[in-house]
Amino acid sequence: MPLEDANRPGPPSTEVTPPLSRHAALQPLSREHMGGLIQARNLKRAAGAGPAARRRAVDDFVRMWQTEIREHFDDEERLLLPLTRDPALRGRLVAEHEALRKLAARCEGDPRAVADDAALMERLGTLLHDHIRWEEREYFEAVQRDHPESLAALLGEAGSMEARRPGSRARTKLRIDEPGRNTTEPTP
């Protein structure tokens, strides 16, 4: 329940926060965030579970790190940092990526030790979750507000990401059957 609902008499609000609108060049990165959020949730849940569940969550995170998240960070830094005017946003992006890289290296280097440390798993899951939420709510918003023309020039990069990393691909594509009627269909 939203905090404001807790202080208001009556039933909780049924308002839904509308999705954030993303420039097409940012959409592949935004879609990959869903996989990162799932990993964050799984790490935090597993932290309170038994040893087998913890090991499985760490192994899954390492696979996702190696196949998607590491390259995702590299792309954000290569493509978006040059477009970031605000030094505080730049600093936070780099610092959080570095902290997550260090934790991922620990997971890769000694996954069993990480799985045996529930507090570390909780910290990794929380940092990953909070970082992704910050990127979506603040960082991407600032980049697309400040540099729409530069993002348009990155559309080719977006297509390249989608070709390399399945998590960046759209789950549905817009199909226009007739003027004024839009439908979606699964992406092959």
FIVOSE-374413 format. One line per 5 residues: number of its first residue (from 1); their letters; for each residue x, y, z of C-alpha. Coordinates in Angstrom, 3 decimals. Example, Ala and Ser with C-alpha at 12.3 -4.5 7.8 and 13.67 -1.06 7.14 Angstrom:
1> as> 12.300 -4.500 7.800  13.670 -1.060 7.140 $
This chain:
1> mpled> 0.000 0.000 0.000  1.397 3.424 -0.869  2.478 5.444 2.162  -0.075 8.157 1.471  -2.827 5.500 1.569 $
6> anrpg> -1.726 4.410 5.041  -2.519 7.886 6.387  -5.853 8.283 4.608  -9.086 6.805 5.990  -10.989 4.370 3.838 $
11> ppste> -9.897 1.706 1.379  -6.490 1.888 -0.308  -6.216 3.730 -3.594  -6.533 1.677 -6.760  -4.549 4.231 -8.782 $
16> vtppl> -1.817 2.706 -10.863  1.337 4.640 -11.646  1.485 4.951 -15.423  4.526 3.438 -17.134  7.384 5.780 -17.917 $
21> srhaa> 7.679 6.770 -21.544  11.054 5.836 -23.044  12.839 7.092 -26.122  13.250 4.235 -28.602  17.047 4.279 -28.130 $
26> lqpls> 16.617 3.648 -24.383  13.961 0.953 -24.692  16.344 -2.033 -25.021  18.195 -0.956 -21.855  14.897 -0.366 -20.089 $
31> rehmg> 13.591 -3.815 -21.069  16.763 -5.427 -19.705  16.024 -3.863 -16.352  13.185 -6.349 -15.900  15.677 -9.222 -15.855 $
36> gliqa> 17.828 -7.335 -13.358  14.829 -6.695 -11.107  13.974 -10.397 -11.197  17.553 -11.231 -10.184  17.398 -8.670 -7.365 $
41> rnlkr> 14.138 -10.135 -6.075  15.478 -13.692 -6.292  18.675 -12.803 -4.417  16.749 -11.072 -1.623  14.225 -13.905 -1.305 $
46> aagag> 16.901 -16.581 -1.355  18.878 -14.787 1.357  16.259 -15.988 3.824  16.048 -19.499 2.385  18.125 -22.639 2.708 $
51> paarr> 21.597 -23.287 1.291  20.399 -24.923 -1.951  18.105 -21.994 -2.792  20.867 -19.514 -2.008  23.366 -21.332 -4.244 $
56> ravdd> 20.810 -21.513 -7.055  20.091 -17.761 -6.792  23.805 -16.889 -6.879  24.404 -19.211 -9.841  21.449 -17.655 -11.697 $
61> fvrmw> 22.753 -14.166 -10.969  26.233 -15.086 -12.262  24.711 -16.433 -15.488  22.673 -13.254 -15.953  25.700 -11.104 -15.096 $
66> qteir> 27.838 -12.854 -17.696  25.221 -12.911 -20.449  23.513 -9.548 -20.008  24.145 -7.265 -17.037  27.900 -6.739 -17.481 $
71> ehfdd> 27.507 -5.707 -21.124  24.428 -3.630 -20.192  26.574 -1.590 -17.772  29.256 -1.171 -20.430  26.678 0.078 -22.952 $
76> eerll> 25.172 2.550 -20.491  28.584 3.996 -19.712  29.733 4.076 -23.343  26.528 5.502 -24.795  24.843 7.497 -22.037 $
81> lpltr> 27.592 8.922 -19.833  28.720 11.297 -22.603  25.132 12.640 -22.677  24.921 13.199 -18.922  25.338 16.847 -17.964 $
86> dpalr> 24.769 16.583 -14.220  27.972 15.543 -12.374  25.911 14.030 -9.539  24.084 11.720 -11.966  27.361 10.772 -13.650 $
91> grlva> 29.024 10.069 -10.321  26.183 7.976 -9.001  25.958 5.864 -12.166  29.679 5.114 -12.150  29.847 4.478 -8.380 $
96> eheal> 26.888 2.104 -8.362  28.117 0.231 -11.411  31.506 -0.168 -9.729  29.952 -1.441 -6.487  27.816 -3.933 -8.413 $
101> rklaa> 30.806 -5.054 -10.496  32.768 -5.772 -7.313  29.901 -7.807 -5.851  29.445 -9.678 -9.141  33.177 -10.477 -9.171 $
106> rcegd> 32.802 -11.996 -5.702  29.883 -14.078 -6.978  31.935 -15.265 -9.948  35.065 -15.923 -7.893  33.516 -17.806 -4.998 $
111> prava> 29.792 -18.376 -5.494  29.572 -20.794 -2.559  30.985 -18.225 -0.120  28.509 -15.630 -1.371  25.650 -18.131 -1.043 $
116> ddaal> 26.747 -18.800 2.540  26.505 -15.075 3.344  22.819 -14.173 3.481  23.570 -10.544 4.378  25.769 -10.165 1.295 $
121> merlg> 23.057 -11.648 -0.924  20.509 -9.263 0.584  22.866 -6.314 0.027  23.510 -7.291 -3.609  19.795 -7.737 -4.293 $
126> tllhd> 18.929 -4.420 -2.657  21.686 -2.485 -4.438  20.727 -3.960 -7.820  17.027 -3.185 -7.262  17.620 0.359 -6.035 $
131> hirwe> 20.087 1.087 -8.841  17.648 -0.033 -11.542  14.775 1.948 -10.028  16.991 5.061 -9.831  18.095 4.661 -13.455 $
136> ereyf> 14.508 4.363 -14.664  13.053 7.159 -12.543  15.879 9.685 -12.625  18.827 8.877 -14.871  17.003 7.824 -18.047 $
141> eavqr> 14.498 10.626 -17.529  17.311 13.194 -17.405  19.084 11.776 -20.463  15.980 11.738 -22.620  14.891 15.189 -21.424 $
146> dhpes> 18.308 16.776 -22.037  19.377 14.992 -25.253  16.518 13.754 -27.457  18.495 14.603 -30.612  21.545 12.630 -29.442 $
151> laall> 19.383 9.654 -28.523  17.956 9.615 -32.051  21.508 9.098 -33.305  21.806 6.011 -31.043  18.909 4.090 -32.610 $
156> geags> 21.373 1.869 -34.499  23.023 0.979 -31.186  19.606 0.027 -29.812  19.133 -2.394 -32.693  22.571 -3.858 -32.065 $
161> mearr> 21.739 -4.435 -28.385  18.547 -6.213 -29.342  20.475 -8.445 -31.741  23.059 -9.383 -29.085  20.980 -9.699 -25.921 $
166> pgsra> 17.564 -11.373 -25.833  16.496 -9.530 -22.677  16.622 -6.234 -24.555  14.157 -7.316 -27.236  10.552 -6.194 -27.280 $
171> rtklr> 8.137 -8.875 -26.143  5.480 -7.591 -28.558  5.578 -5.429 -31.627  3.058 -2.903 -32.790  1.090 -3.999 -35.825 $
176> idepg> -1.079 -1.514 -37.618  -3.924 -3.241 -39.434  -5.769 -0.135 -40.498  -5.595 3.567 -39.748  -6.551 4.320 -36.162 $
181> rntte> -6.429 0.685 -35.016  -3.307 -0.575 -33.264  -2.839 -4.127 -32.034  0.092 -6.067 -30.707  1.403 -9.449 -31.592 $
186> ptp> 4.133 -11.589 -30.052  7.610 -10.911 -31.314  9.163 -13.929 -33.057 $
